[in-house]
């Protein structure tokens, strides 16, 4: 996915009121960005580090510029290195759709039709994508954006308690129980993450629900992105690990 324009650069001052972030430009000017991320952004907020933003050039917007990426220091084998994270969660669904349309997810490549934001379930939900194909069970695919890096390649989801995310898992389990196919897709917009696990210390209910969903037949997939000021692309499948509540370490998807 290419941005309409190459992202512009600044330095983070602070994020506040959930949807706002102040940054400083190279010339010393300070501007306020729209922050399109409803999570806690845990381990993503580093004042003084570089950030990148897009400009809508829309004079009707109070904050026409949007925070897109951030430079994140992450520890690997005891040494810190800089990584990139895509913090605009609105980008996750288009990234996954681009991957699906290209047929790069082998287990989903035979579906010929993709529908977005389809109402479903007993709890009045909307699925991110409904995949259909001739002689194939309908496939309900839910996307979650992962940016919480814990070091040494480990990424966790969620970064805050998510009752909505747990509801989505219940809905996906209902799909499996009724004979359909359900997939949870972790869109990892962070170059410092090479595997994903549930964040049990942050939201133990979500972790328990994820493991229950897997046992019920929900498939779990994770892909990692490459990021630059020019664009983002999901490039590689990552393992999803849920070993905490299993007798042995177990990989449920990926390599």
N, C-alpha and C positions, 0 to 999 in steps of 0.2 A: 504494500500500500504506500503510494507516494503522497506526500503532502502537496497541497496546491502550490505552496512556496516553501523554500528552505526555511527552517525554523530560525528564529532570532535568539540571541543568547543574553543572559544576564546572570546575576548572583542573587541567591535567595536571601531575603531578610527575615520574613516570617510568613506562616500560614495562620489564618484566623477566621473566625465566624464561619468555619467549615468550607465556605465556597470562595474565599478570597486569599490572595497571596501577594505580598509586596516583594518586589525585586529591585535591584540596582543595576542600571545599565553601565556600559564601559565609560560613558561620558559623565557618570555621576548622577544622572537623572533617575528618579524613583518612579515606578509605575505600579499599578495594581492589576493583577491578572485574575481572571475567573478560574477557579479551581474546580474542575468537573469530576471530583472524586468524593464520594460520600463516606468512604471508610476512614479509619483512624490515620492511615498513611504511616503506620508504625514503621520505624527504621527507614523512612524515606525523607525525613525533614532534617536537612543539614544546612543551617544558615552559613552563608559565606561560600557555599559550593555552587557550581554552575547549574543553571536551569535553562531550558529552551522552551520557547512559546511560539504559538501561531497568532497571526493577526487577521481578524475577519474583515478589516477595513469597512466595518459597518458602523457609521456614525450614530445609529439609533441605539446601539448597545451601550449600556453604562460602562461596561468593561469589555472593550472589543477584543482584547488579547486573551488567549487561553493557555494555561500551563499544560505542556505536553510531556516533557521529559525532564529528568533530573540526574545529576551525577551523584552516585551513592558509594561511599566507602564501605567495602565488605571485607571481612577477614577470610583469608585462605591459608591454611597451614601456619597460622600464627602471624601472617604478614597481611597488611592492608593493601587492597588494590581498588582502583576506581572502576565502577560498573555503571551501566545506564539502566534506568527504569522508565517505562512509559506509564505516566500517572493519569492519563485521560482514559477513564474506564469506558467512555463512549466508543473508543476505537476497538474494543474487544470483539464485538459482534461482526463488524465489517472485516476484521482480520480473519476470523474463523470462517466467515462466508467465502472470502477469497480463497482460502485453503480448500473448502469443500467444492467450490466450483471448479477448481483445478484438479480435483480428483486425487489429491495427495494423501488423504487419510484412507488407507487401504480398506479398512473395515467398513467404510461408508461410501466407497467410490461407485457402487452400483446403483445408488439412488439418483434418479434423473431429475427430480423436482425438489425445489427448496422453497418453503413458505416461511415468512417471518412473523413473529408476534401473533401466534395463533392461540386463541382462548382454549383452555382445556382444564380437566381435573375437577374434583369435588370441592376444592377450596378457592375457586374463582381465580385461577392463575393464567398467565400467558407464557407459552413456551417460546424460547428465543428462535428455534428453528424446528419446523416439522418437515421431515424428509420422507418422500414417497417414491415408490418405484413399482414397476410391474412385477407381480408375484413376490413382493417383499412386504414384510410387516412394516406398518408406519413406524417411523423412528422419531422420538421426541428428544431433542437435544437442547440442554441447558448450558449456558456459557457463564463461567466465573473468571474474573480477572485476578491474577496472583502477582503481588509485588512485595510481599513480606519476606525478605531474605534474612536468614539467621546466621549466615557464615558457612564456609566450606561447602557451598553449593546447595544447601537446604533451603527450600521455600515452603512457607506455610500458608494455609487458608483456613479460616478467614483472619483478617487483622483486627476484627472487633466482633462482638457477639452479633449473630445474624439470625434472628428468628425467621426472617424471610427466606434465607438460604435453607434452613431446616425444613420449612414448609415446602420448598421446591423438591427436596429429597423425598418427602412423603408423597408428593404428587408423582414423582418418577417411579417410586415403588408401586403405586397404584397402577401405573401403565404396565409394568412388568407382570403384576398379578392378574391383569386382564388379558394377557397374551400379547401385548405390544412390546416394542423395543424402546429402551430409554438409555440416554447417554449423558453423562456429566462431563463437560469439556473445560479443563483448566487452561485458560489463555495466559501464559506466563510472559508478561512484558517486563522482563528483568534479566539482564545478561549475567547476573551473579547467581542465578538459580539453575541447577541441573537436575533436580528431583523435587517432588512435591509431597507433602504430608498434611494431614489435618492438624490444625492448631489447637490441640486438646487443652492446653493451659489457658487459652483465651476463651474458647467456647467448647467445653466438653460435650454439650448436647449435640453440637454439630458433628463432632468427631464420632460420637456414638451413632448418630443417624446415618453418617456416611458409611460406616462399617455395616450397619443393618441394611442399607440400600444395596451395597455390593453383594451381600449374601442373598438378597431378594432378586438379583439379576441385573441391577443397574450397572452399565459399563462405565468405566472412568478412563478418560484420555487426557493427556497433558502435552502441550507443545510449547516450545520456547522460541522467543523472538530474537531477531537481530534488529538493533535500533541505530539510527543515525539521524542527523538533522534533515536528511532528505526523505526518510520514510521508515516504515516498520514492516517486517515480514516474519511470519511464523516459519521457522526453518527446520526444526528437529523435534522429534517425539521424545518426551521425557518420561521416566518412570514415576509412578505414583505409589508411595509406600504407606501402608497402614498397619505396620507391624506391632504397634503398642498393645493391641488387644488380641493378638494372635499368639499361639504358643511358640511359633518360630517367625523370624523375619520373613515377610512375604511381600512380593511385588505383585500388584494387581493389574498393572498395565505398563506399557512402554518397554524399553529395552533392558 
